[in-house]
Amino acid sequence: MASMASISAARGATAPSGNQLEAFDYFLVVDFEATCEKDQRIYPQEIIEFPSVLVDGATGRIESAFRRYVRPKHHPVLTQFCRDLTGIRQEDVDGGVDLGDALWLHDAWLKAATAGTGAGAKKGGRLAVVTWGDWDCRTMLESECRFKAIAKPPYFDRWINLRVPFEAMLGGRGRTNLQEAVCAAGLEWEGRLHCGLDDARNTARLLVELMRRGAKIEITGSLAPVPLIQEKKQQQQKPCISPCVITGSPALPPRIQQQPHASPCSGAETRFCYCGVPSRGGVVAVPGPMHGKCFLGCGNWTPAMGVVCPYFVWGN
């Protein structure tokens, strides 16, 4: 790892104004691994490895590391592709914890690791989460926590996508993967690719190297999440507006048949429009930008896959 003197010298050479380098006492580098299948999307996708590496912002040293395997609920049996890609065994996730417990354990570890001992401890120091790309915080963790109504620590709501300062300094235009970026920075890859903890460690090493070279390291992404209780209340109170059901009905409406139409998802088969409720499949239950939205479709809804057919329109 780079020395305190080399990082401090690089910072001093590149931070003449307030818009330059934003200093942090600690960097929290994360790289989640999730359920997956080759050439397919799994709904809902779930985190199965929760790794984190704590880097001292002044010295560039890795102070501590955290990892918990997480037991998936919706697809508890890992695919062969997932096991081969990540190196995670079925027994690892079978003996893992729920995501909520992993977050709690991680938070306890982080508080202990940053408290330190002695006069030099940086209690309450500024912390920044670091990722390679926006997927870990913006997509994966955020979607799964909303889907499962799990509260997460607020430090995961803003992060540094290390791809941004890497491309500003060394180029790449979004096409460079983490392993290629590590090599482009003159470092050797250490460990197993797609092992979450090894990926996090290599991301941490790349971070320190970019800092040593004087890269501008600052927050690149953030979320303004709706409180989970408020979000659930809004979903319960928000009626599904469609011509197939009277809005605001207090009872669970049955599927109401309308004029038949030929659905492109069923070939020549005739389907009927309906607008359902969460228990009937008329509200998107999978993580993502359309989570919680009502839809008006042909009825070809597969709960296991969470897919609606191409013939549908969104309600309000």
C-alpha positions in Angstrom: 0.0 0.0 0.0 1.1 3.6 -0.6 2.6 5.5 2.3 0.9 8.3 4.1 3.6 10.7 2.8 3.0 9.7 -0.9 -0.8 10.1 -0.6 -0.6 13.3 1.3 1.9 14.7 -1.2 -0.4 13.8 -4.1 -3.4 15.4 -2.3 -1.5 18.6 -1.7 -0.5 18.8 -5.3 -4.1 18.5 -6.6 -6.4 20.1 -4.1 -6.1 23.9 -4.4 -9.8 24.6 -4.2 -12.9 23.5 -2.4 -14.2 21.8 -5.6 -11.2 19.5 -5.7 -10.5 16.5 -3.6 -13.1 15.8 -0.9 -11.1 14.3 2.1 -12.4 11.2 3.9 -11.0 9.6 7.0 -12.1 6.1 5.9 -13.1 4.4 2.7 -15.5 1.4 2.8 -15.0 -0.7 -0.3 -17.8 -3.2 -1.1 -18.5 -5.6 -3.9 -21.6 -7.8 -3.6 -22.1 -11.1 -5.3 -25.7 -12.2 -6.1 -27.8 -15.0 -7.4 -27.4 -15.4 -11.2 -27.8 -17.6 -14.2 -26.1 -17.7 -17.6 -27.8 -15.5 -20.2 -30.9 -15.1 -17.9 -32.1 -12.7 -15.3 -33.2 -14.1 -12.0 -36.2 -12.4 -10.2 -35.7 -11.3 -7.6 -31.9 -11.3 -7.6 -30.5 -11.6 -4.1 -27.1 -10.9 -2.5 -25.3 -14.0 -1.5 -21.9 -12.6 -0.5 -21.6 -9.4 1.6 -17.9 -8.3 1.7 -16.4 -5.1 2.8 -12.9 -3.7 3.2 -12.0 -0.7 5.4 -9.2 1.6 4.1 -7.6 4.3 6.1 -7.8 7.5 4.1 -4.6 8.9 5.3 -2.3 5.9 5.1 -3.9 3.8 2.4 -3.8 0.7 4.6 -6.5 -1.9 4.7 -7.5 -1.7 8.4 -10.0 -4.5 8.5 -12.2 -6.7 6.3 -15.7 -8.2 6.7 -17.5 -11.0 4.9 -20.8 -12.8 5.5 -22.5 -15.2 3.2 -26.2 -14.4 2.8 -28.9 -17.1 2.5 -31.3 -16.3 -0.4 -35.0 -16.7 0.2 -36.6 -16.8 -3.3 -34.0 -18.9 -5.1 -32.3 -20.8 -2.2 -30.5 -23.3 -4.5 -27.6 -21.7 -6.4 -27.3 -22.4 -10.1 -24.2 -24.3 -11.3 -23.3 -21.1 -13.3 -23.4 -19.0 -10.1 -21.3 -21.5 -8.2 -18.7 -21.7 -10.9 -18.6 -17.9 -11.4 -18.3 -16.8 -7.8 -16.8 -19.9 -6.1 -19.6 -19.8 -3.6 -20.7 -23.2 -2.5 -24.3 -24.2 -1.7 -23.2 -25.0 1.9 -21.9 -21.4 2.2 -25.3 -19.8 1.6 -27.2 -22.6 3.5 -25.2 -21.6 6.5 -25.4 -17.9 5.8 -27.5 -15.2 7.5 -30.5 -13.1 6.3 -29.6 -9.9 4.6 -31.0 -7.9 7.5 -28.7 -9.7 9.9 -25.7 -9.2 7.5 -26.4 -5.5 7.5 -26.6 -5.4 11.3 -23.4 -7.4 11.7 -21.6 -5.2 9.2 -22.6 -2.1 11.0 -21.4 -3.5 14.3 -18.1 -4.4 12.7 -17.7 -1.0 11.1 -18.3 0.9 14.3 -15.8 -1.3 16.1 -13.2 -0.9 13.3 -13.5 2.9 13.1 -13.6 3.5 16.9 -10.0 2.4 17.4 -8.0 2.9 20.5 -5.6 5.5 21.8 -5.4 9.2 21.3 -5.1 8.9 17.5 -8.5 7.2 17.0 -10.7 9.0 14.5 -14.1 8.6 16.2 -16.9 9.9 14.0 -14.5 10.3 11.1 -15.9 10.9 7.6 -16.7 7.8 5.7 -17.3 7.1 2.0 -18.5 3.9 0.4 -16.5 2.9 -2.7 -17.6 0.6 -5.5 -16.6 -0.3 -9.0 -19.7 0.8 -10.9 -23.1 1.9 -9.5 -24.7 -1.6 -9.4 -23.8 -2.5 -5.8 -25.5 0.5 -4.1 -27.9 2.0 -6.6 -29.3 -1.2 -8.0 -28.6 -4.4 -5.9 -28.6 -3.4 -2.3 -31.3 -0.7 -2.7 -33.7 -2.9 -4.7 -33.4 -5.9 -2.4 -33.8 -3.8 0.8 -36.9 -2.2 -0.6 -38.3 -5.5 -1.9 -37.8 -7.1 1.5 -38.6 -4.0 3.6 -35.2 -4.0 5.2 -33.7 -0.8 6.6 -30.1 -0.2 5.7 -27.5 2.2 7.1 -27.5 5.6 5.5 -23.9 5.5 4.5 -24.9 3.1 1.7 -27.0 6.0 0.2 -24.0 7.8 -1.2 -20.9 6.3 -2.8 -17.8 6.8 -5.0 -18.0 4.9 -8.3 -14.2 4.3 -8.7 -14.7 3.9 -12.4 -15.2 7.7 -12.6 -11.8 8.8 -11.3 -10.1 5.9 -13.0 -11.5 6.9 -16.4 -10.7 10.6 -15.8 -7.0 9.7 -15.1 -6.4 6.6 -17.3 -9.3 6.5 -19.8 -11.5 3.5 -20.7 -14.9 5.1 -21.5 -17.0 2.7 -19.5 -15.7 -0.5 -21.2 -13.0 -1.4 -18.7 -13.8 -4.0 -16.2 -12.3 -4.1 -12.7 -9.5 -6.6 -13.5 -8.5 -4.7 -16.6 -8.5 -1.4 -14.6 -6.2 -2.9 -11.9 -3.8 -4.1 -14.6 -4.0 -0.7 -16.4 -2.9 1.0 -13.1 0.2 -1.1 -13.0 -1.0 -3.5 -10.3 -1.2 -7.3 -10.4 -4.6 -8.9 -9.7 -4.7 -10.7 -6.4 -7.1 -13.6 -5.6 -10.1 -15.0 -7.5 -12.1 -12.9 -9.9 -15.8 -12.7 -8.8 -15.0 -13.6 -5.3 -16.6 -10.6 -3.6 -14.0 -10.2 -0.9 -11.1 -10.5 -3.4 -12.8 -8.0 -5.8 -13.2 -5.6 -2.9 -9.6 -5.9 -1.9 -8.4 -5.2 -5.5 -10.8 -2.3 -5.7 -9.2 -0.9 -2.5 -5.7 -1.3 -4.0 -6.8 0.5 -7.1 -8.3 3.3 -5.0 -5.1 3.8 -3.1 -3.1 3.8 -6.4 -5.3 6.5 -7.9 -5.0 8.5 -4.7 -1.2 8.2 -4.9 -1.4 9.5 -8.5 -3.4 12.5 -7.4 -6.8 11.5 -8.7 -9.9 13.5 -7.6 -11.8 11.2 -5.3 -15.3 12.4 -4.4 -18.9 11.2 -4.1 -20.3 10.3 -7.6 -23.7 8.7 -6.8 -26.4 9.1 -4.2 -29.9 8.1 -3.3 -32.8 9.9 -1.6 -34.7 6.8 -0.4 -38.4 7.0 0.7 -38.7 5.7 4.2 -39.9 2.1 4.1 -42.9 2.6 6.3 -44.0 5.6 4.2 -43.4 3.7 1.0 -45.5 0.7 2.1 -48.3 3.0 3.2 -48.3 4.7 -0.2 -48.4 1.3 -2.0 -51.3 0.2 0.2 -53.3 3.4 -0.3 -52.5 3.9 -4.0 -55.3 2.5 -6.1 -54.6 0.8 -9.4 -56.1 2.9 -12.1 -57.3 1.0 -15.1 -60.5 0.5 -17.1 -60.7 -3.1 -15.7 -61.5 -2.3 -12.1 -63.2 0.4 -10.0 -60.5 2.3 -8.2 -60.5 2.5 -4.4 -62.5 -0.7 -4.0 -62.1 -1.9 -0.4 -62.3 -5.6 -1.3 -59.8 -7.7 -3.3 -61.3 -7.5 -6.8 -61.6 -10.6 -8.9 -60.2 -10.8 -12.3 -62.7 -9.0 -14.5 -63.0 -10.0 -18.1 -63.2 -7.4 -20.8 -63.1 -7.6 -24.5 -60.7 -10.3 -25.6 -57.5 -9.4 -27.5 -54.9 -11.5 -29.3 -51.8 -11.3 -27.1 -48.3 -11.4 -28.7 -47.1 -13.5 -25.7 -49.6 -16.3 -26.4 -49.7 -16.5 -30.1 -53.2 -17.1 -31.4 -54.5 -17.8 -27.9 -57.1 -15.3 -26.6 -56.5 -13.6 -23.2 -58.4 -11.1 -21.2 -57.3 -7.8 -19.7 -57.3 -7.4 -15.9 -55.8 -5.3 -13.3 -55.0 -7.2 -10.2 -53.7 -6.5 -6.7 -50.4 -7.6 -5.1 -51.7 -11.0 -4.1 -53.0 -11.6 -7.7 -50.0 -10.4 -9.6 -51.2 -7.0 -10.9 -48.4 -5.1 -9.1 -44.8 -5.6 -10.1 -43.1 -7.3 -7.1 -39.6 -7.6 -8.5 -36.8 -5.2 -7.6 -36.2 -2.4 -10.1 -37.5 0.9 -11.3 -41.1 -0.4 -11.9 -41.3 -2.1 -8.4 -44.7 -1.5 -6.8 -46.4 -0.2 -10.0 -49.7 -1.5 -11.2 -50.1 -2.9 -14.7 -52.9 -3.8 -17.1 -51.9 -6.9 -19.0 -53.1 -10.0 -20.7 -52.8 -12.1 -17.6 -49.7 -14.0 -18.6 -48.0 -13.4 -15.2 -45.5 -15.9 -13.9 -44.9 -15.4 -10.1 -41.7 -17.5 -10.1 -40.1 -15.4 -12.8 -41.8 -12.1 -12.1 -42.4 -11.4 -15.8 -45.4 -9.8 -17.6 -46.0 -10.4 -21.3 -45.2 -7.8 -23.9 -48.8 -6.7 -24.1 -49.4 -4.5 -21.1 -49.7 -0.8 -20.1 -48.8 0.7 -16.8 -51.4 2.1 -14.4 -50.7 5.1 -12.1 
